[in-house]
């Protein structure tokens, strides 16, 4: 990677494709395939207070130039659970903010009102409760740590620690948001590593977080994906209920994706495991779908 890398070099605002480069628009966000396939953003739950999760991200992040150059062989993402309801919205806002203002810098400033709009919150909700929600979401996102480790026969040799967000500051008195990102993570946004997620399906699935999370996962899969096991989906959604209840939630989420016109699928069994076969994914939802 170059000495200085900015998000504007890999994604940009206002149109969906520039020189085969996916870009952020008012209708879609660009997200790293790795984050969408891992259980980083998941349905809301009520884990024990202070509970932290650890995600083994080695298989999806080991091929980053930064990882290969340093020989990191263990990569983990740790921190509090990040929800689809609030945290994912704020993350989408962070990426849109950097795509607009981070063309030549990894530290940006913008008004809180503009940032809240980028997070897809309605202007009528711009109140003290929303400020508190965004503040808490930024804290959780900032606390999501990515640890790169290299070991050999003699033990631990090198460790590098970063996060989804380097720093975040909210100044409500002056209507100001300041964000700083780690440039090493922008490699995740190279074309080969990204997926274009449209806001329309997510908006159509309001308060249906399992279906929203499943949409981000399914959309990140390649064309004509192999059958997906319920075990894989349970791992992705990271639900805290018993397996039988998780399977019920998955089936309901699949039905909700089908009801809005996004997904055509079937379910089959092989031995004791249940699999999903994806027949079609559509960017155009059913006419009349509320968004």
C-alpha positions in Angstrom: 0.0 0.0 0.0 1.0 3.6 -0.5 2.4 5.5 2.5 -0.8 7.5 2.7 -4.1 5.9 1.7 -7.4 7.7 1.7 -10.9 6.3 1.2 -11.4 8.5 -1.8 -8.9 6.4 -3.6 -11.1 3.3 -3.3 -14.7 4.6 -3.0 -16.4 7.9 -3.6 -19.8 9.6 -3.3 -22.7 10.3 -5.6 -22.7 7.5 -8.2 -22.7 3.7 -8.1 -19.9 3.0 -10.4 -16.9 5.0 -11.5 -14.3 3.2 -13.6 -15.7 -0.1 -12.2 -15.3 1.3 -8.6 -18.3 0.9 -6.3 -19.3 4.1 -4.7 -21.6 5.4 -2.0 -24.9 7.0 -3.1 -28.1 8.2 -1.5 -29.5 4.8 -2.4 -26.7 2.5 -1.4 -23.7 2.0 0.8 -20.4 0.2 0.0 -19.3 -2.3 2.6 -16.4 -4.7 3.0 -17.4 -8.3 2.1 -15.4 -9.4 5.2 -17.5 -7.4 7.6 -20.8 -8.6 6.0 -19.9 -12.2 6.2 -18.6 -12.1 9.7 -20.8 -11.7 12.7 -19.7 -8.1 13.3 -23.2 -6.4 12.9 -25.9 -8.7 14.3 -29.5 -8.6 15.5 -30.0 -6.9 18.9 -29.9 -9.0 21.9 -29.5 -8.7 25.7 -26.2 -10.3 26.6 -24.8 -10.0 30.1 -23.5 -6.5 30.8 -19.9 -6.0 29.7 -19.9 -9.2 27.6 -17.4 -9.0 24.8 -17.3 -11.1 21.7 -14.3 -12.5 19.9 -14.5 -13.2 16.1 -11.8 -15.2 14.3 -11.3 -13.0 11.2 -8.1 -14.7 10.0 -9.6 -16.4 7.0 -11.1 -13.2 5.5 -8.4 -10.7 6.5 -5.2 -12.6 6.1 -4.9 -11.8 2.4 -4.8 -8.0 3.0 -1.5 -6.6 1.8 -0.9 -5.3 5.3 -1.4 -8.8 6.8 0.7 -10.6 4.2 3.5 -8.1 4.4 3.8 -8.5 8.1 3.1 -12.2 8.1 0.2 -12.0 10.5 -1.3 -15.5 11.1 -4.0 -14.8 13.6 -6.5 -11.9 13.3 -9.3 -11.3 15.7 -12.1 -8.8 16.1 -13.2 -8.2 19.7 -15.6 -5.9 21.5 -19.3 -5.4 22.3 -21.9 -6.7 20.0 -22.9 -4.2 17.3 -26.6 -4.1 16.4 -28.3 -3.7 13.1 -30.8 -1.3 14.6 -28.4 1.5 15.6 -24.8 0.5 15.2 -25.0 -0.5 11.6 -26.8 2.7 10.7 -24.0 4.7 12.4 -21.4 2.7 10.6 -23.1 3.4 7.2 -23.0 7.1 8.2 -19.3 6.9 9.0 -18.5 5.4 5.6 -20.6 7.9 3.7 -19.0 10.8 5.7 -15.5 9.5 4.7 -16.5 8.9 1.1 -17.6 12.6 0.9 -15.0 14.4 3.0 -12.1 11.9 3.2 -10.8 12.3 -0.3 -7.4 13.6 0.9 -7.5 13.0 4.6 -8.2 10.3 7.1 -9.5 12.8 9.7 -12.8 14.6 8.8 -15.3 17.1 10.3 -18.9 17.6 9.5 -22.1 18.8 11.2 -23.9 16.5 13.5 -27.1 17.1 11.5 -25.5 16.1 8.3 -23.9 13.0 9.9 -27.2 11.9 11.5 -28.8 12.2 8.0 -26.0 10.0 6.6 -26.9 7.5 9.2 -30.5 7.4 7.7 -32.2 8.8 10.8 -35.2 11.0 10.1 -34.8 14.7 10.8 -37.7 14.7 13.2 -35.7 12.4 15.4 -32.8 14.8 15.8 -33.3 15.1 19.6 -31.4 14.4 22.8 -32.3 10.7 22.6 -30.8 10.3 19.2 -27.7 12.2 20.2 -27.3 9.7 23.1 -28.0 6.7 20.8 -25.4 7.9 18.2 -22.9 8.6 21.0 -23.2 5.2 22.5 -23.0 3.6 19.0 -19.8 5.5 18.3 -18.4 4.2 21.6 -19.2 0.6 20.7 -17.8 1.0 17.2 -14.6 2.6 18.5 -14.3 -0.2 21.0 -14.4 -2.9 18.3 -10.7 -3.9 18.2 -8.9 -5.7 15.4 -5.8 -7.5 16.6 -3.2 -8.8 14.1 -0.8 -11.3 15.6 2.3 -13.1 14.3 3.7 -16.1 16.1 6.4 -18.8 15.5 7.8 -21.8 17.3 9.2 -19.4 19.9 5.9 -17.9 20.6 4.4 -14.4 20.0 6.5 -12.2 17.7 4.5 -9.2 16.7 1.1 -7.7 17.5 -0.7 -4.8 15.8 -3.9 -3.4 17.2 -6.4 -1.1 15.4 -10.1 -0.7 15.3 -13.1 -0.1 13.0 -12.7 3.6 14.0 -9.6 5.2 15.2 -11.2 8.2 17.0 -14.6 9.8 17.2 -15.7 13.1 18.8 -19.2 14.5 19.1 -19.5 18.2 20.0 -23.3 18.8 20.3 -22.9 22.4 21.5 -21.2 23.3 18.2 -23.1 20.8 16.0 -19.8 19.1 15.1 -18.7 15.5 14.5 -15.0 14.6 14.1 -13.9 11.2 12.9 -10.5 9.6 12.3 -9.9 6.3 10.6 -6.9 3.9 10.3 -5.7 4.1 6.7 -4.7 0.4 6.8 -8.3 -0.6 6.8 -9.2 1.2 3.6 -7.8 -1.8 1.7 -11.0 -3.6 2.7 -12.7 -1.2 0.3 -10.7 -2.2 -2.8 -13.2 -3.4 -5.4 -12.4 -7.1 -5.0 -13.4 -6.9 -1.3 -16.6 -4.8 -1.4 -20.3 -5.2 -1.9 -22.9 -2.6 -2.8 -25.8 -2.8 -0.3 -28.9 -0.9 -1.2 -30.8 1.0 1.5 -34.2 0.0 0.1 -34.2 -3.7 1.4 -32.9 -2.6 4.8 -35.6 0.1 5.0 -38.3 -2.4 4.0 -37.2 -4.6 6.9 -37.5 -2.0 9.7 -37.4 -3.7 13.2 -36.7 -7.1 11.5 -33.0 -7.2 12.4 -32.4 -10.9 11.7 -33.7 -10.3 8.1 -31.6 -7.2 7.7 -28.4 -9.0 8.9 -29.2 -11.9 6.7 -29.6 -9.6 3.7 -26.2 -8.1 4.2 -24.7 -11.6 4.4 -26.6 -13.0 1.4 -25.8 -10.0 -0.8 -22.1 -10.4 0.0 -22.0 -13.9 -1.4 -20.8 -14.6 -5.0 -23.1 -15.3 -7.9 -24.6 -18.7 -7.8 -23.4 -19.5 -4.2 -23.1 -23.0 -2.9 -25.9 -24.2 -0.6 -25.6 -22.4 2.8 -26.0 -24.4 6.0 -28.2 -23.2 8.8 -25.1 -23.7 11.0 -23.3 -21.1 8.9 -26.2 -18.7 9.2 -26.5 -19.2 12.9 -22.8 -18.3 13.2 -23.3 -15.2 11.1 -26.4 -14.0 13.1 -24.8 -14.8 16.4 -28.2 -15.2 18.1 -28.2 -16.1 21.8 -31.3 -18.3 21.8 -31.5 -22.1 21.7 -30.7 -23.7 18.3 -34.3 -24.6 17.7 -35.4 -21.0 18.2 -32.5 -19.8 16.1 -33.6 -22.0 13.2 -37.2 -20.6 13.5 -35.8 -17.0 13.4 -33.8 -17.9 10.3 -36.8 -19.3 8.5 -38.8 -16.3 9.4 -36.1 -13.9 8.2 -35.9 -15.8 4.9 -39.6 -15.5 4.4 -39.4 -11.8 5.1 -36.7 -11.4 2.5 -38.9 -13.3 0.1 -42.0 -11.3 1.0 -40.3 -8.0 -0.1 -39.2 -9.5 -3.4 -35.5 -9.7 -2.7 -34.9 -13.4 -2.4 -36.1 -16.6 -4.1 -34.9 -19.6 -2.3 -35.7 -23.1 -1.2 -34.7 -25.1 1.9 -33.4 -28.7 1.8 -32.0 -31.2 4.3 -28.9 -33.4 4.0 -28.6 -35.8 6.9 -29.3 -33.8 10.0 -28.2 -30.4 8.5 -30.6 -27.9 6.8 -29.4 -25.9 3.8 -30.6 -22.9 1.9 -30.5 -22.9 -1.9 -30.4 -19.4 -3.3 -32.2 -19.2 -6.7 -32.4 -15.5 -7.3 -31.5 -12.2 -5.6 -33.2 -9.0 -6.9 -32.4 -5.4 -6.4 -35.9 -4.5 -7.4 -38.4 -5.1 -4.6 -42.1 -6.0 -5.0 -44.2 -3.0 -6.1 -45.8 -1.4 -3.1 -43.1 -2.5 -0.7 -42.9 0.1 2.1 -39.5 1.6 2.5 
